[in-house]
Amino acid sequence: MMLFYRKSTTLNLKASRSVLPHLLETGTLRTDSLCSFYTLLSCCKRDFSGTTDVKVCFRERLRNGLVNIEKDDAVDLFQSMISSNPLPTLIDFSRLFSGVAKTKQYDLALHLCKQMELQGIAHNTYTLNIMINCFCRSCKTCFAYSVLGKVMKLGFSPDTTTYNTLINGLCLEGKVSEAVGLVNKMVENGCQADTVTFGSIVNGICKSGDTSLALDFLRKMEESDVKADVVTYSTVIDSLCRDGCMDDAVNLLNEMETKGISPDLVTFNSLLKGYCKVKRVDEAMKLFREFPERALVANEVTYSILVQGFCQSGKVKIAEELFQEMVSCGVVPDAMTYGILLDGLCENGRIEKALEIFEDLQESKMELDVVMYTIMIEGMCKNASTVKMVMDMLSSGELDKSFLDMLS
């Protein structure tokens, strides 16, 4: 193939075009190969300068290689882009920066943005919004504001995305009142607050623990003709459940369903956790059994919530049954689920069963952490028969006294 390319340097574009119909007619070149053929023609026209190859290379990598992109690969791709001729468009650079930001490599994305600027390539609103987002996600809203200043200095007007990104960043830092002030400024500047805007505010308020204020903002959304989505409703429901206000949470669930908003698994997991927290495990189980008719499939979080709830309510037998149901349904328990079950068994005097499960875990490929061992050691220490056995072994010399130091 390389030999063919070298020989082809003598071809000119006119000769190449005259060959194309013949190749199609004889079947030598299939129609679906036209893209590759036109690439070849382009190479002939450029006298194999290599420019097109680089161009195709970085664009292909932009399309296919940004999922979980690593630092070295991102830097290498950026170098390929700035060395190409002609330079890539801002859309191409934006794809790279956005892809890096999605992997949470915010400092790297910001560095590449700066390097692009140093190459004399001017920003647009989209690349500046990426920078603002990276600063906000890094909890550096003060720097994000400096980029906002650059947006206006360059003659761009901040759009809804710009404001929403800043508002979310402020809420992540717990600066909810400042975020609310920015919403007012946003509206004054002609940008319409949307579901994302109010969703960020509601989430920030809920994280601060002021559920009643979050409910007020939910009502303000309705007054502003902005429809709350499942995420916003679920956020407030979760906050109510954390406060133990289960009746209010259920009322809000009914309200969202009346408005045609379907609650998802996250919504119901919050309700299950809330019921378990206030020891209303029977109601949690009743809600859980409604999953099939709601087309919901329980995950490991769902089962972990229920197993813990029934263990803490002293109904460890039901917790065991739920655990077995979880496994039989193909939901793989993680270390947290096992830890919850082991702790529940130990706390309810089922040390033998806990040891049986623990031994099975030791033989499995699951990595046991210090939490698992701590649960088992504390459980054994609380068990009278185990303590007696240890004391007998100490008396007979079968166990060294240094063992007690390990437990202290």
C-alpha atoms as one frame of an Amber mdcrd trajectory, in Angstrom:
protein
   0.000   0.000   0.000   2.833   2.391   0.827   4.492   1.584  -2.525   1.233
   2.448  -4.306   1.075   5.782  -2.493   4.647   6.618  -3.490   4.024   5.792
  -7.150   0.833   7.828  -7.070   2.749  11.046  -6.514   3.103  11.280 -10.301
  -0.672  11.351 -10.784  -2.414  14.635 -11.258  -5.950  15.461 -10.249  -7.250
  15.417 -13.848  -5.964  11.904 -14.500  -7.388  10.675 -11.197 -10.847  11.986
 -12.054 -10.788  10.228 -15.446 -10.062   6.904 -13.745 -12.953   7.137 -11.268
 -15.847   6.274 -13.675 -13.935   3.267 -15.025 -13.259   1.920 -11.528 -16.931
   2.237 -10.594 -18.092   0.622 -13.841 -15.819  -2.418 -13.507 -16.571  -2.845
  -9.821 -12.951  -2.308  -8.821 -14.073   0.538  -6.595 -17.279   0.103  -4.605
 -19.544   3.072  -3.956 -19.004   2.745  -0.212 -15.287   3.288  -0.818 -15.787
   6.715  -2.350 -14.834   8.467   0.864 -11.415   6.784   0.857 -11.031   7.496
  -2.876 -11.697  11.203  -2.446  -9.143  11.254   0.338  -6.667   9.809  -2.169
  -7.580  12.502  -4.721  -7.033  15.149  -2.081  -3.612  13.706  -1.355  -2.752
  13.857  -5.080  -3.832  17.471  -5.224  -1.680  18.390  -2.231   1.272  16.424
  -3.604   1.238  14.252  -0.466   2.114  17.050   1.884   0.691  15.013   4.769
  -1.652  17.806   5.807  -4.847  15.913   5.038  -3.618  12.791   6.834  -3.110
  14.753  10.040  -6.464  16.462   9.579  -8.321  13.192   9.131  -6.390  11.688
  12.022  -7.332  14.253  14.659 -10.948  14.451  13.497 -11.256  10.692  13.627
  -9.825  10.729  17.140 -12.258  13.467  18.144 -15.137  11.309  16.996 -13.979
   8.064  18.542 -11.340   8.618  21.195 -12.689  10.993  23.848 -14.389   8.476
  26.148 -12.261   8.288  29.310  -9.444  10.069  27.491  -6.230  10.211  29.534
  -4.013  13.225  30.036  -1.184  12.202  27.694  -3.614  11.300  24.914  -5.446
  14.605  25.297  -2.203  16.600  25.132  -1.017  14.586  22.127  -4.311  15.174
  20.330  -4.154  18.892  21.092  -0.612  19.092  19.672  -1.801  17.342  16.503
  -4.594  19.868  16.178  -2.506  23.019  16.577   0.160  21.684  14.170  -2.347
  20.944  11.399  -2.784  23.234   8.420  -5.340  24.698   8.193  -6.083  24.895
  11.887  -9.143  23.072  13.243 -12.333  24.991  13.872 -13.405  26.128  17.321
 -16.002  23.364  17.192 -13.174  20.817  17.024 -11.330  22.410  19.943 -14.571
  22.585  21.914 -15.120  18.853  21.420 -11.707  18.129  22.889 -12.123  20.490
  25.859 -15.616  19.193  26.572 -14.441  15.570  26.350 -11.618  16.215  28.810
 -13.975  18.065  31.174 -16.397  15.128  31.132 -13.618  12.947  32.584 -13.341
  15.494  35.437  -9.825  16.552  34.394 -10.796  20.165  34.888  -7.291  21.568
  35.348  -6.169  19.891  32.131  -9.148  21.263  30.192  -8.372  24.761  31.477
  -4.697  24.365  30.568  -5.572  23.350  27.004  -7.972  26.292  26.710  -5.153
  28.612  27.736  -2.735  27.006  25.272  -5.246  27.499  22.465  -5.475  31.165
  23.387  -1.664  31.471  23.356  -1.684  30.097  19.810  -3.672  33.148  18.799
  -6.961  31.284  18.472  -9.799  33.404  19.825 -12.420  31.981  22.165 -16.122
  31.880  21.475 -19.018  31.670  23.925 -18.920  27.877  23.946 -15.220  27.532
  24.860 -15.585  30.231  27.504 -18.579  28.397  28.968 -16.440  25.256  29.170
 -13.847  27.225  31.150 -16.521  28.585  33.486 -17.869  25.074  34.004 -14.399
  23.704  34.817 -13.774  26.413  37.413 -17.221  25.882  38.933 -16.793  22.102
  39.095 -13.466  22.703  40.847 -15.252  24.956  43.375 -13.377  28.018  42.104
 -16.268  30.314  41.255 -14.092  33.384  41.842 -12.047  32.397  38.775 -15.252
  31.546  36.909 -16.386  35.141  37.443 -13.134  36.373  35.883 -13.956  34.339
  32.761 -17.432  35.900  32.793 -15.694  39.268  32.674 -13.727  38.088  29.654
 -16.973  37.004  27.975 -18.333  40.543  28.202 -14.980  42.156  27.350 -14.867
  40.200  24.086 -18.303  41.521  23.204 -20.240  38.343  23.915 -23.428  38.313
  25.944 -23.667  35.688  28.709 -26.373  33.207  27.762 -28.589  30.970  29.878
 -25.924  28.237  29.856 -23.333  30.688  31.208 -25.572  31.774  34.078 -26.765
  28.235  34.848 -23.179  27.026  35.092 -22.266  29.805  37.528 -25.432  29.293
  39.570 -24.727  25.582  39.891 -21.122  26.331  40.880 -22.234  28.713  43.619
 -24.697  26.119  44.928 -21.949  23.479  44.985 -19.960  25.822  47.225 -22.980
  26.393  49.475 -23.381  30.016  48.346 -27.109  29.662  47.754 -28.075  33.263
  48.544 -25.481  34.509  46.050 -26.851  32.048  43.500 -30.378  33.394  44.022
 -29.058  36.922  43.484 -27.475  35.803  40.221 -30.815  34.398  39.071 -32.353
  37.852  39.525 -29.467  39.454  37.609 -29.837  36.847  34.887 -33.489  37.761
  34.369 -32.654  41.495  34.413 -30.149  40.897  31.600 -32.799  39.275  29.440
 -32.007  35.596  30.013 -34.903  33.344  30.928 -34.469  31.103  33.973 -35.268
  27.515  33.030 -35.639  24.087  34.654 -31.869  23.765  35.044 -31.673  27.146
  36.797 -34.339  26.348  39.372 -33.119  22.761  39.698 -29.669  23.953  40.780
 -31.156  26.404  43.284 -33.508  23.788  44.741 -30.665  21.285  45.028 -28.446
  23.839  46.754 -31.198  24.787  49.213 -31.913  21.137  50.017 -28.229  20.500
  50.690 -28.259  23.408  53.129 -31.092  21.659  54.990 -33.840  24.212  54.353
 -36.516  21.983  52.803 -39.345  24.475  53.338 -37.480  27.090  51.276 -36.880
  24.463  48.582 -40.630  23.865  48.449 -41.176  27.612  48.079 -38.856  27.663
  45.065 -40.694  24.700  43.614 -43.856  26.805  43.758 -42.027  29.785  42.222
 -41.186  27.590  39.257 -44.892  27.095  38.627 -45.504  30.845  38.891 -42.725
  31.451  36.349 -44.240  28.927  33.933 -41.148  26.753  34.284 -42.030  23.094
  34.590 -40.206  21.175  37.298 -38.773  17.876  36.072 -38.342  14.519  37.787
 -34.889  15.537  39.072 -36.194  18.645  40.834 -39.135  16.816  42.406 -36.904
  13.914  43.455 -34.466  16.330  45.091 -37.192  17.856  47.274 -38.720  14.446
  48.048 -35.303  13.193  49.148 -34.882  16.227  51.410 -38.314  15.636  52.980
 -37.415  11.986  53.556 -34.159  12.984  55.236 -36.193  15.231  57.536 -38.516
  12.324  58.332 -41.522  14.082  56.765 -42.798  10.998  54.969 -46.414  12.096
  54.604 -45.298  15.331  52.918 -42.944  13.360  50.683 -45.744  11.026  49.575
 -48.036  14.004  48.928 -45.360  15.526  46.689 -44.996  12.183  44.912 -48.730
  12.168  44.212 -48.536  15.769  42.996 -45.804  15.047  40.463 -47.671  11.999
  39.162 -50.857  14.067  38.798 -48.873  16.502  36.643 -47.740  13.665  34.394
 -44.173  13.492  35.725 -43.142   9.880  36.241 -40.989   9.252  39.333 -37.906
   7.132  38.694 -35.851   4.670  40.724 -33.962   7.490  42.448 -37.267   8.923
  43.680 -38.437   5.614  45.114 -35.065   4.779  46.666 -35.341   8.051  48.590
 -38.838   7.114  49.783 -37.693   3.641  50.838 -34.778   5.122  52.760 -37.087
   7.632  54.429 -39.554   4.956  55.527 -36.728   2.826  56.908 -35.263   5.799
  58.747 -38.502   6.369  60.676 -38.922   2.597  61.262 -41.920   2.299  58.931
 -40.383  -0.701  57.206 -43.709  -2.373  56.437 -44.714   0.649  54.357 -41.315
   0.530  52.697 -41.916  -3.103  51.764 -45.385  -2.290  50.441 -43.937   0.435
  48.226 -41.169  -1.901  47.093 -43.707  -4.517  45.982 -45.281  -1.891  43.707
 -42.106  -1.757  41.594 -43.225  -4.272  38.923 -46.471  -2.438  38.151 -44.496
   0.814  37.933 -41.997  -0.813  35.527 -39.169  -0.214  38.000 -36.258  -2.607
  38.490 -34.553  -2.567  41.890 -30.779  -2.143  41.969 -28.141  -2.810  44.632
 -28.929   0.547  46.283 -32.600  -0.415  46.637 -31.852  -3.744  48.273 -29.127
  -2.286  50.515 -31.611   0.290  51.839 -34.185  -2.386  52.634 -31.706  -4.854
  54.134 -30.364  -2.139  56.427 -33.846  -0.934  57.325 -35.080  -4.369  58.378
 -31.845  -5.156  60.226 -32.099  -1.928  62.215 -35.733  -2.726  62.989 -34.712
  -6.099  64.404 -36.348  -8.032  61.546 -33.159  -9.701  60.407 -34.963 -12.737
  58.986 -36.746 -10.554  56.415 -33.425  -8.833  55.705 -31.886 -12.231  54.895
 -34.805 -13.074  52.624 -34.403  -9.774  50.787 -30.708 -10.469  50.365 -31.451
 -13.882  48.857 -34.091 -12.314  46.595 -31.517  -9.787  45.469 -29.079 -12.522
  44.431 -31.768 -14.622  42.734 -32.859 -11.575  40.691 -29.343 -11.204  39.329
 -28.497  -8.071  41.305 -24.899  -8.481  42.459 -24.358  -7.382  46.085 -21.412
  -5.066  46.573 -19.145  -4.727  49.608 -21.508  -2.189  51.191 -24.491  -4.554
  50.955 -22.519  -7.401  52.502 -21.280  -5.099  55.253 -24.843  -4.017  56.055
 -26.028  -7.630  56.260 -23.068  -8.783  58.367 -23.540  -5.878  60.773 -27.261
  -6.617  61.044 -26.656 -10.301  61.736 -24.037  -9.542  64.395 -26.189  -6.893
  66.076 -29.100  -9.337  66.250 -27.066 -12.208  67.714 -26.753 -14.184  64.466
 -22.957 -14.459  64.702 -22.831 -18.009  63.308 -24.665 -16.971  60.146 -22.455
 -13.899  59.848 -19.334 -16.084  60.114 -20.700 -18.424  57.462 -21.222 -15.548
  55.012 -17.859 -14.015  55.930 -16.046 -17.286  55.231 -17.762 -17.512  51.844
 -16.586 -13.993  51.097 -13.007 -14.890  51.998 -13.122 -17.689  49.439 -14.650
 -15.428  46.793 -12.838 -12.833  44.690 -14.352  -9.919  46.618 -11.763  -7.745
  48.317 -12.521  -7.457  52.027 -11.728  -4.098  53.570 -11.063  -2.995  57.145
 -14.771  -2.209  57.651 -15.720  -5.848  57.069 -13.141  -7.125  59.547 -14.118
  -4.493  62.114 -17.779  -5.545  61.870 -16.880  -9.190  62.436 -14.435  -8.531
  65.289 -16.895  -6.272  67.103 -19.677  -8.780  66.524 -17.624 -11.622  67.957
 -16.603  -9.531  70.960 -20.279  -8.874  71.762 -21.107 -12.568  71.570 -20.960
 -14.271  74.998 -20.023 -17.723  73.699 -17.214 -16.276  71.594 -15.841 -14.296
  74.541 -15.898 -17.424  76.737 -14.091 -19.395  74.046 -11.377 -16.721  73.774
 -10.924 -16.596  77.570 -10.603 -20.398  77.730  -7.998 -20.315  74.959  -6.064
 -17.598  76.800  -6.136 -19.626  80.032  -4.908 -22.782  78.311  -2.176 -20.933
  76.447  -3.656 -21.727  73.035  -3.972 -18.004  72.372  -1.315 -15.390  73.052
  -2.303 -12.419  75.235  -1.130 -10.071  72.490  -4.404 -10.971  70.755  -6.231
  -8.736  73.243  -3.991  -5.821  72.283  -5.191  -6.192  68.692  -8.788  -5.741
  69.833  -8.158  -2.732  72.070
